[in-house]
């Protein structure tokens, strides 16, 4: 069933797109606008801050405050992918997904206390720059390429998901919505940089949260109140789905969601460049720590909100499942469908909730484009020029390249989004599998560097390559041969009209010959981390660990340093307290520019005083 949008719906939706574009324009010409305002009111003209360089575009001159960073950290991965996937998960399989909160309890404190301080104190331009200081150029480049693949696919998926929803409820082709929203997102991201992205993320998070609250309240009222909601959900077995089985082959259990979910969340908030970029943009480390820790309750509350809305969807359709009647073709389309049903006949509200779905998507896409452009410039283009031409880009040229990269990568994301219609697996599982397949090895190589001073560059390279192989093997096979999960009871007993009902498959399908392919997708990150650790330790042991070149203290998490300094005296030292990394960098990385070495020495001196 397709719902026709009226012109007020398009006006509301267009209003938000125009507003996002205006915010991007404001941050691009902020100095000129403020200068004009000061002249009009006769105020003394303030000296302009240079907003034209690459650091301002990507890091906001390292002066962002708590509120926009907190909102941006949260909104960057609260995408339409998660929104539509989580609600459909609850609709089909019950509330067991709530156990992911236990993963939050593990992941966010570890990210705030172990990984983030190392990145922030080094004053890096990108997270992957750390890997060159710790292991060398080759690992930095390989990790950067893996991240680019990961984020290009994910941003395309985040753009495709709401476009699919729009097409489902309005009949407008997917390619039109992909192009229109992709162009707007690329526009404000390219012009406004990180400042525009984080402030628009804050606006989108407010819109998303308020829209979800309104939908939950109205849906609950339509059903008959909270008590009726609980009664229907209990009768439909949506509240009795808790499983504490330790079998790692099961899709969702307490352990897969708590432990596997912790690894997945840590790969995002601990070492993903998109989030590390926001840490580095904060005005001080305490702001970065608070923003990270506050994401724990924020994400937990929003997850609970998604779960409640999933229960509302089930209660509303408990007697007439739109999947079986053919009203919707995929479970990922249930969220936009119920919005159109609940608010049928109220055009402005329908346009507002369509904006909510797209707000969830555009925050992810804009953050992805901005971080991708930074990685291409800082981790691929500039190091290659320094290596082959022994010459860095001028600051003004860096700015032009950064702008061009943002536009180009936005276009690539749009192109990939147009190919997403061929996917056969669910939106939620595909996106999480991708983060496990590539995000897991990236988390692993950073963990080896910060936690294990005995790992040398040979062990890190072997660990990274082997874990990438394991992650991609598990993920690709699972996508090509998806397992079928047994759905909870769904009814069509109270449907009106003539429908052709589709039979539901029953019983989980496990691959008995290749059981590893059936490993829960949430365990992919931990599988990659375990593989990298075992292989990295073995190769490092064979090659003599780091006994000849101990790791400088500032490249380690303080917890690891305190642990390893108490090793028996007869073991070779793996760490060193002398602040001498700038000397070794001159020998090992002679292609780095003098200015980069000077910045590194300054950061190292500040780091030593901080600890």
C-alpha positions as CSV (number, residue, x, y, z in Angstrom):
1,X,0.0,0.0,0.0
2,X,1.4,3.4,-1.0
3,X,0.5,6.6,0.8
4,X,0.3,9.7,-1.4
5,X,2.1,12.7,0.1
6,X,0.4,16.1,-0.1
7,X,2.3,19.4,-0.8
8,X,2.5,20.2,3.0
9,X,4.5,17.1,3.5
10,X,7.1,18.1,0.9
11,X,7.2,21.7,2.3
12,X,8.0,20.4,5.8
13,X,10.6,17.9,4.5
14,X,12.1,20.6,2.2
15,X,12.3,23.1,5.1
16,X,14.6,20.8,7.0
17,X,16.9,20.2,4.0
18,X,17.1,24.0,3.4
19,X,17.8,24.6,7.0
20,X,20.7,22.1,7.0
21,X,22.1,23.8,3.9
22,X,21.8,27.3,5.5
23,X,23.7,26.1,8.6
24,X,26.5,24.8,6.3
25,X,26.6,28.1,4.5
26,X,26.7,30.0,7.9
27,X,29.7,28.0,9.1
28,X,31.5,28.5,5.8
29,X,31.1,32.3,5.9
30,X,30.9,32.7,9.7
31,X,33.6,35.3,9.9
32,X,32.2,37.4,7.2
33,X,28.7,37.2,8.7
34,X,29.9,38.1,12.2
35,X,32.0,40.9,10.8
36,X,29.0,42.4,8.9
37,X,26.8,42.1,12.0
38,X,29.4,43.9,14.1
39,X,29.6,46.7,11.6
40,X,25.8,47.1,11.5
41,X,25.7,47.5,15.3
42,X,28.8,49.6,15.5
43,X,30.8,47.1,17.5
44,X,34.5,46.8,17.5
45,X,35.7,44.4,14.8
46,X,37.1,41.3,16.2
47,X,40.2,39.7,14.6
48,X,39.1,36.8,12.4
49,X,40.1,33.3,13.2
50,X,41.4,31.5,10.1
51,X,38.6,29.1,9.2
52,X,40.0,28.3,5.8
53,X,42.6,25.7,6.6
54,X,42.1,21.9,6.7
55,X,42.4,21.7,10.5
56,X,39.4,24.0,10.8
57,X,37.4,21.9,8.4
58,X,38.2,18.6,10.1
59,X,38.9,19.5,13.7
60,X,37.1,22.9,14.3
61,X,40.5,24.3,15.5
62,X,40.3,21.9,18.4
63,X,37.9,24.1,20.3
64,X,34.5,22.4,20.2
65,X,32.4,22.4,23.4
66,X,30.7,19.5,25.2
67,X,27.1,19.7,23.9
68,X,27.7,19.5,20.1
69,X,30.4,16.9,20.5
70,X,28.2,14.7,22.7
71,X,25.3,15.0,20.3
72,X,27.5,14.3,17.3
73,X,29.1,11.3,18.9
74,X,25.7,9.9,19.5
75,X,24.0,10.9,16.2
76,X,26.9,9.7,14.0
77,X,25.8,6.1,14.4
78,X,22.2,6.5,15.5
79,X,21.4,6.2,11.8
80,X,18.2,5.2,10.0
81,X,20.0,1.9,9.7
82,X,19.8,1.4,13.5
83,X,16.4,3.0,13.8
84,X,14.7,0.9,11.2
85,X,16.6,-2.3,12.0
86,X,16.2,-2.2,15.7
87,X,12.5,-1.6,15.7
88,X,11.9,-4.4,13.2
89,X,14.1,-6.7,15.3
90,X,11.8,-6.1,18.3
91,X,8.7,-6.6,16.1
92,X,9.8,-10.0,14.9
93,X,11.9,-11.4,17.7
94,X,11.1,-9.7,21.0
95,X,12.9,-7.4,23.4
96,X,16.1,-9.4,23.9
97,X,18.1,-6.7,22.1
98,X,17.9,-4.7,25.3
99,X,20.9,-6.7,26.6
100,X,23.0,-4.6,24.3
101,X,23.0,-2.1,27.2
102,X,25.3,-4.4,29.1
103,X,27.7,-4.0,26.1
104,X,27.4,-0.2,26.6
105,X,28.4,-0.6,30.2
106,X,31.7,-2.2,29.1
107,X,32.5,-0.4,26.0
108,X,32.0,3.3,26.8
109,X,34.2,3.4,30.0
110,X,37.0,1.5,28.2
111,X,36.8,3.9,25.3
112,X,36.9,6.9,27.6
113,X,39.7,5.7,29.9
114,X,41.9,3.6,27.7
115,X,41.8,4.7,24.0
116,X,40.7,8.3,24.0
117,X,43.4,9.7,26.3
118,X,46.2,8.3,24.1
119,X,44.7,9.9,21.0
120,X,44.0,13.2,22.6
121,X,47.3,13.8,24.4
122,X,49.3,13.1,21.2
123,X,47.3,15.9,19.4
124,X,47.1,13.9,16.2
125,X,45.5,15.0,13.0
126,X,43.9,11.5,12.6
127,X,43.7,8.3,14.6
128,X,45.7,6.4,12.0
129,X,48.7,8.7,12.5
130,X,49.2,6.9,15.8
131,X,49.9,3.7,13.9
132,X,52.8,5.2,12.0
133,X,54.4,6.4,15.3
134,X,53.9,3.0,16.8
135,X,54.4,0.5,14.0
136,X,55.3,2.4,10.7
137,X,53.9,3.6,7.5
138,X,52.7,0.3,6.0
139,X,50.3,-0.4,8.9
140,X,49.0,3.1,8.8
141,X,48.2,3.0,5.1
142,X,46.6,-0.5,5.3
143,X,44.4,0.5,8.2
144,X,43.4,3.7,6.5
145,X,42.4,1.8,3.3
146,X,40.3,-0.6,5.4
147,X,38.6,2.3,7.2
148,X,37.8,4.0,3.8
149,X,36.2,0.8,2.5
150,X,34.2,0.3,5.8
151,X,32.9,3.9,5.9
152,X,32.1,4.3,2.2
153,X,29.9,1.2,2.3
154,X,28.3,2.2,5.6
155,X,27.5,5.8,4.5
156,X,26.0,4.5,1.3
157,X,23.9,2.1,3.4
158,X,22.8,4.8,5.7
159,X,21.7,6.9,2.7
160,X,19.9,4.1,1.1
161,X,17.8,3.0,4.1
162,X,15.7,6.1,4.4
163,X,15.4,6.4,0.6
164,X,13.9,3.0,0.6
165,X,11.5,4.1,3.3
166,X,10.5,7.1,1.3
167,X,9.9,5.0,-1.8
168,X,7.8,2.5,0.2
169,X,5.4,5.1,1.5
170,X,5.3,7.6,-1.4
171,X,6.0,5.6,-4.5
172,X,8.8,8.0,-5.5
173,X,11.8,6.1,-7.0
174,X,14.7,5.4,-4.6
175,X,17.2,7.1,-6.9
176,X,15.5,10.5,-6.7
177,X,15.6,10.6,-2.9
178,X,19.2,9.2,-2.8
179,X,20.3,12.0,-5.1
180,X,18.4,14.8,-3.4
181,X,19.4,14.0,0.1
182,X,22.9,13.0,-0.9
183,X,23.5,16.3,-2.6
184,X,22.2,18.3,0.4
185,X,24.4,16.3,2.8
186,X,27.5,16.7,0.7
187,X,26.8,20.4,0.2
188,X,26.6,21.4,3.9
189,X,29.4,18.9,4.9
190,X,31.8,20.3,2.2
191,X,31.1,24.0,3.0
192,X,30.7,23.9,6.7
193,X,33.2,21.2,7.8
194,X,33.2,19.7,11.2
195,X,31.5,22.7,12.9
196,X,28.5,22.5,10.6
197,X,28.4,18.7,11.0
198,X,28.3,18.7,14.8
199,X,25.8,21.5,15.1
200,X,23.5,19.9,12.5
201,X,24.0,16.6,14.3
202,X,22.7,18.3,17.5
203,X,19.6,19.6,15.7
204,X,19.0,16.3,14.0
205,X,19.3,14.4,17.4
206,X,16.7,16.8,18.9
207,X,14.4,16.2,15.9
208,X,14.9,12.5,16.0
209,X,14.3,12.1,19.8
210,X,11.3,14.3,19.9
211,X,9.8,12.6,16.9
212,X,10.3,9.1,18.4
213,X,8.7,10.3,21.7
214,X,5.7,11.6,19.9
215,X,5.3,8.5,17.9
216,X,5.6,6.2,20.9
217,X,3.0,8.3,22.9
218,X,0.5,8.5,20.1
219,X,0.9,4.9,19.2
220,X,0.5,3.8,22.8
221,X,-2.7,5.9,23.0
222,X,-4.1,4.4,19.8
223,X,-3.5,0.9,21.2
224,X,-5.3,1.6,24.4
225,X,-2.6,2.7,26.8
226,X,0.6,1.2,28.4
227,X,-1.2,-1.6,30.2
228,X,-2.8,-2.8,26.9
229,X,0.6,-2.5,25.2
230,X,2.2,-4.8,27.8
231,X,-0.7,-7.2,27.6
232,X,-0.5,-7.6,23.9
233,X,3.3,-7.9,23.9
234,X,3.2,-10.5,26.6
235,X,0.5,-12.5,24.8
236,X,2.6,-12.4,21.6
237,X,5.7,-13.6,23.5
238,X,7.7,-10.4,22.8
239,X,8.6,-10.0,26.5
240,X,9.7,-13.6,27.2
241,X,12.6,-13.9,24.8
242,X,15.5,-13.9,27.2
243,X,18.2,-16.5,26.3
244,X,21.3,-17.0,28.5
245,X,22.7,-19.8,26.3
246,X,26.5,-19.4,25.9
247,X,26.5,-21.1,22.4
248,X,28.3,-18.5,20.2
249,X,26.4,-19.8,17.1
250,X,23.1,-18.5,18.4
251,X,22.1,-15.2,16.8
252,X,21.1,-13.1,19.8
253,X,21.6,-14.2,23.4
254,X,22.6,-12.3,26.6
255,X,26.2,-13.2,26.0
256,X,26.3,-12.3,22.3
257,X,24.7,-9.0,22.9
258,X,26.6,-8.1,26.1
259,X,30.1,-9.4,25.1
260,X,29.9,-9.3,21.3
261,X,28.0,-6.0,21.5
262,X,30.7,-4.5,23.7
263,X,33.3,-5.3,21.1
264,X,31.2,-3.9,18.3
265,X,30.5,-0.6,20.3
266,X,34.2,-0.3,21.3
267,X,35.3,-0.6,17.6
268,X,33.1,2.4,16.9
269,X,33.6,4.6,19.9
270,X,37.2,3.5,20.7
271,X,39.1,3.6,17.5
272,X,36.8,4.5,14.6
273,X,38.2,7.7,12.9
274,X,34.7,9.3,12.8
275,X,34.5,9.3,16.6
276,X,38.2,9.9,17.3
277,X,37.9,13.0,15.1
278,X,35.3,14.3,17.6
279,X,37.6,13.6,20.5
280,X,40.4,15.5,18.9
281,X,38.1,18.4,18.2
282,X,37.3,19.0,21.9
283,X,38.8,22.0,23.6
284,X,40.3,19.8,26.4
285,X,40.6,16.2,27.3
286,X,38.0,16.4,30.1
287,X,35.4,17.5,27.6
288,X,36.3,14.5,25.4
289,X,36.0,12.2,28.4
290,X,32.7,13.6,29.5
291,X,31.3,13.4,26.0
292,X,32.3,9.7,25.7
293,X,30.9,8.7,29.1
294,X,27.7,10.6,28.7
295,X,27.1,8.6,25.5
296,X,26.4,5.5,27.7
297,X,23.2,6.8,29.3
298,X,22.2,8.6,26.1
299,X,22.5,5.6,23.9
300,X,20.9,3.4,26.5
301,X,17.9,5.7,26.7
302,X,17.5,5.9,23.0
303,X,17.8,2.1,22.6
304,X,15.0,1.7,25.2
305,X,13.0,4.2,23.2
306,X,13.5,2.1,20.0
307,X,12.5,-1.1,21.8
308,X,9.3,0.5,23.1
309,X,8.4,1.7,19.6
310,X,9.1,-1.8,18.3
311,X,6.6,-3.1,20.8
312,X,4.1,-0.4,19.8
313,X,4.5,-1.6,16.2
314,X,3.8,-5.2,17.2
315,X,0.8,-4.3,19.3
316,X,-0.7,-2.2,16.5
317,X,-0.2,-4.9,13.9
318,X,-0.7,-7.9,16.2
319,X,-3.8,-9.1,14.5
320,X,-2.9,-8.1,10.9
321,X,0.8,-8.5,10.1
322,X,1.7,-6.3,7.1
323,X,4.6,-8.6,6.1
324,X,2.2,-11.5,5.6
325,X,-0.4,-9.5,3.8
326,X,2.2,-8.0,1.5
327,X,1.6,-4.4,2.6
328,X,5.4,-4.2,3.1
329,X,8.0,-6.4,1.4
330,X,10.8,-6.2,4.0
331,X,10.9,-5.9,7.8
332,X,13.1,-2.8,7.4
333,X,10.0,-1.0,5.9
334,X,7.8,-1.5,9.0
335,X,8.8,1.8,10.7
336,X,7.9,4.2,7.9
337,X,4.8,2.1,7.2
338,X,3.4,2.4,10.7
339,X,4.2,6.2,10.7
340,X,2.1,6.6,7.6
341,X,-0.7,4.5,9.1
342,X,-0.7,6.3,12.5
343,X,-0.7,9.7,10.9
344,X,-2.8,9.1,7.8
345,X,-4.8,12.1,7.0
346,X,-2.5,14.5,8.9
347,X,-0.1,15.6,6.1
348,X,2.2,17.9,8.0
349,X,2.9,15.3,10.7
350,X,3.7,12.7,8.0
351,X,6.2,15.1,6.4
352,X,7.7,15.8,9.9
353,X,8.2,12.1,10.6
354,X,9.7,11.6,7.2
355,X,12.2,14.3,8.2
356,X,12.9,12.4,11.4
357,X,13.9,9.2,9.5
358,X,16.1,11.3,7.2
359,X,17.6,13.1,10.1
360,X,18.8,9.8,11.5
361,X,20.5,9.1,8.1
362,X,22.0,12.4,7.2
363,X,23.9,12.7,10.5
364,X,25.7,9.4,9.7
365,X,26.3,10.3,6.1
366,X,27.7,13.8,6.9
367,X,30.0,12.5,9.7
368,X,31.2,9.7,7.4
369,X,32.0,12.0,4.5
370,X,33.9,14.5,6.7
371,X,36.0,11.7,8.4
372,X,36.6,10.0,5.1
373,X,37.9,13.3,3.5
374,X,40.2,13.7,6.5
375,X,41.6,10.2,6.2
376,X,42.2,10.5,2.5
377,X,44.1,13.8,3.0
378,X,46.0,13.1,6.2
379,X,46.7,9.4,5.9
380,X,46.9,8.8,2.2
381,X,47.6,11.8,0.0
382,X,50.0,13.8,2.2
383,X,52.1,10.8,3.4
384,X,52.4,9.7,-0.3
385,X,53.5,13.1,-1.4
386,X,56.0,13.3,1.5
387,X,57.3,9.8,0.6
388,X,57.7,10.1,-3.1
389,X,58.2,13.9,-3.6
390,X,59.7,14.8,-0.3
391,X,57.3,17.8,-0.2
392,X,54.1,18.6,1.6
393,X,51.1,20.4,0.4
394,X,50.8,24.1,1.3
395,X,48.1,25.0,3.8
396,X,45.9,26.7,1.2
397,X,46.2,23.8,-1.2
398,X,45.3,21.4,1.6
399,X,42.1,23.4,2.1
400,X,41.2,23.2,-1.6
401,X,41.9,19.4,-1.6
402,X,39.9,18.9,1.6
403,X,36.9,20.6,0.0
404,X,37.2,18.6,-3.3
405,X,37.6,15.4,-1.4
406,X,34.4,16.0,0.6
407,X,32.5,16.6,-2.6
408,X,34.0,13.6,-4.4
409,X,33.4,11.2,-1.5
410,X,29.9,12.4,-1.2
411,X,29.3,11.6,-4.8
412,X,30.9,8.1,-4.4
413,X,28.6,7.5,-1.4
414,X,25.5,8.4,-3.5
415,X,26.7,6.1,-6.3
416,X,27.1,3.2,-3.9
417,X,23.7,3.9,-2.3
418,X,22.1,3.3,-5.7
419,X,23.5,-0.2,-5.7
420,X,22.2,-1.1,-2.3
421,X,18.8,-2.3,-3.7
422,X,20.4,-5.7,-4.5
423,X,21.1,-6.5,-0.8
424,X,19.3,-9.6,0.4
425,X,20.2,-9.5,4.1
426,X,18.5,-7.2,6.7
427,X,19.8,-3.7,7.1
428,X,20.7,-4.1,10.8
429,X,22.7,-7.3,10.4
430,X,24.5,-6.1,7.3
431,X,25.7,-2.9,8.9
432,X,26.8,-4.6,12.1
433,X,28.5,-7.4,10.2
434,X,30.5,-4.8,8.3
435,X,31.7,-3.2,11.4
436,X,32.7,-6.5,12.8
437,X,34.5,-7.6,9.6
438,X,36.6,-4.4,9.2
439,X,36.0,-2.5,12.4
440,X,37.2,-5.5,14.4
441,X,40.7,-5.6,12.8
442,X,41.1,-1.9,13.1
443,X,40.2,-2.1,16.8
444,X,42.7,-5.0,17.1
445,X,45.7,-3.2,15.7
446,X,45.1,-0.2,17.9
447,X,44.7,-2.5,20.9
448,X,48.0,-4.3,20.1
449,X,49.7,-0.9,19.9
450,X,48.3,0.7,23.1
451,X,47.9,-2.3,25.4
452,X,50.8,-4.7,24.4
453,X,54.2,-3.0,24.3
454,X,55.8,-6.3,23.3
455,X,54.1,-6.3,19.9
456,X,56.4,-5.1,17.1
457,X,55.6,-3.9,13.6
458,X,55.9,-7.4,12.2
459,X,53.5,-8.9,14.7
460,X,51.1,-6.0,14.2
461,X,51.1,-6.3,10.4
462,X,50.6,-10.1,10.6
463,X,47.8,-9.6,13.2
464,X,46.0,-7.0,11.1
465,X,46.2,-9.0,7.8
466,X,45.0,-12.2,9.5
467,X,42.2,-10.6,11.3
468,X,41.0,-8.8,8.2
469,X,41.0,-12.2,6.4
470,X,39.0,-13.8,9.2
471,X,36.5,-10.9,9.5
472,X,35.8,-10.7,5.7
473,X,35.6,-14.5,5.5
474,X,32.9,-14.7,8.2
475,X,31.0,-11.6,7.0
476,X,30.9,-12.3,3.3
477,X,29.9,-15.9,3.7
478,X,27.2,-14.9,6.1
479,X,25.8,-12.4,3.7
480,X,25.9,-14.7,0.7
481,X,24.3,-17.5,2.6
482,X,22.1,-15.9,5.3
483,X,20.6,-18.0,8.0
484,X,16.9,-18.1,8.5
485,X,15.7,-17.2,12.0
486,X,12.5,-18.5,13.6
487,X,10.1,-15.6,14.0
488,X,7.8,-15.2,16.9
489,X,4.1,-15.7,16.2
490,X,2.5,-13.3,13.8
491,X,-1.2,-13.2,13.1
492,X,-3.5,-12.1,10.2
493,X,-6.7,-13.1,11.9
494,X,-8.2,-9.7,11.9
495,X,-7.3,-8.4,8.5
496,X,-9.9,-6.8,6.3
497,X,-9.9,-7.0,2.5
498,X,-8.4,-9.6,0.2
499,X,-4.8,-10.5,0.6
500,X,-2.5,-13.2,-0.6
501,X,-0.8,-14.4,2.5
502,X,2.9,-15.4,2.5
503,X,3.9,-18.5,4.4
504,X,6.5,-17.9,7.2
505,X,9.5,-20.2,7.4
506,X,9.9,-21.9,10.7
507,X,13.0,-23.1,12.5
508,X,16.5,-21.7,12.5
509,X,18.7,-23.0,9.7
510,X,22.3,-23.7,10.8
511,X,25.1,-24.7,8.4
512,X,26.2,-28.0,9.9
513,X,29.2,-28.5,7.5
514,X,30.7,-25.1,8.1
515,X,29.6,-24.1,11.6
516,X,32.0,-21.1,11.8
517,X,29.8,-19.3,9.2
518,X,27.0,-19.4,11.7
519,X,28.9,-17.5,14.3
520,X,26.8,-14.7,15.6
521,X,27.6,-11.5,13.7
522,X,28.1,-9.7,17.0
523,X,31.1,-11.9,17.8
524,X,32.9,-10.9,14.6
525,X,34.8,-8.1,16.3
526,X,35.9,-10.3,19.2
527,X,36.9,-13.1,16.7
528,X,39.1,-10.6,14.8
529,X,40.6,-9.2,18.1
530,X,41.5,-12.8,19.2
531,X,43.0,-13.6,15.9
532,X,45.1,-10.5,15.8
533,X,46.3,-11.0,19.4
534,X,47.4,-14.6,18.9
535,X,49.0,-14.1,15.5
536,X,50.6,-10.8,16.6
537,X,52.1,-12.3,19.8
538,X,53.4,-15.3,17.9
539,X,55.1,-13.3,15.1
540,X,56.5,-10.8,17.6
541,X,57.9,-13.6,19.8
542,X,59.6,-15.1,16.7
543,X,61.1,-11.7,15.7
544,X,62.3,-10.8,19.2
545,X,59.5,-8.6,20.5
546,X,60.5,-4.9,21.1
547,X,63.6,-5.6,23.2
548,X,65.8,-3.6,20.8
549,X,63.5,-0.6,20.5
550,X,61.3,-0.3,23.6
551,X,58.0,1.5,23.1
552,X,57.9,5.2,24.4
553,X,55.5,5.6,27.3
554,X,53.3,8.1,25.7
555,X,52.2,5.6,23.0
556,X,50.7,3.3,25.6
557,X,47.6,3.4,27.6
558,X,48.5,4.3,31.2
559,X,47.0,1.0,32.4
560,X,49.3,-1.0,30.1
561,X,52.3,1.0,31.2
562,X,51.7,0.5,34.9
563,X,51.2,-3.2,34.3
564,X,54.2,-3.9,32.2
565,X,56.7,-1.9,34.2
566,X,56.3,-4.5,37.0
567,X,57.6,-7.4,34.9
568,X,60.5,-9.4,36.3
569,X,63.8,-7.7,35.9
570,X,65.3,-10.6,33.9
571,X,62.9,-10.0,31.1
572,X,64.0,-7.4,28.4
573,X,62.4,-4.0,28.8
574,X,59.5,-3.4,26.4
575,X,58.8,0.2,27.4
576,X,61.0,3.3,27.9
577,X,60.2,6.5,29.9
578,X,62.7,8.8,28.0
579,X,61.0,11.2,25.7
580,X,63.0,10.3,22.7
581,X,60.5,9.3,20.0
582,X,61.2,12.4,17.9
583,X,64.7,11.2,17.4
584,X,63.6,7.7,16.3
585,X,61.0,9.3,14.1
586,X,63.7,11.2,12.2
587,X,65.5,7.9,11.4
588,X,62.4,5.7,10.8
589,X,60.1,8.2,9.0
590,X,62.4,10.6,7.2
591,X,59.7,11.4,4.8
592,X,57.7,13.3,7.4
593,X,58.0,17.0,7.1
594,X,59.9,19.2,9.5
595,X,56.7,20.9,10.6
596,X,55.2,17.5,11.4
597,X,58.1,16.5,13.5
598,X,58.0,19.9,15.3
599,X,54.3,19.4,16.1
600,X,55.0,15.9,17.3
601,X,57.8,17.1,19.6
602,X,55.5,19.8,21.0
603,X,52.7,17.2,21.6
604,X,55.2,14.8,23.2
605,X,56.4,17.4,25.6
606,X,52.8,18.4,26.6
607,X,51.9,14.7,27.0
608,X,54.9,14.1,29.3
609,X,53.8,17.0,31.5
610,X,50.2,15.8,31.6
611,X,51.1,12.3,32.9
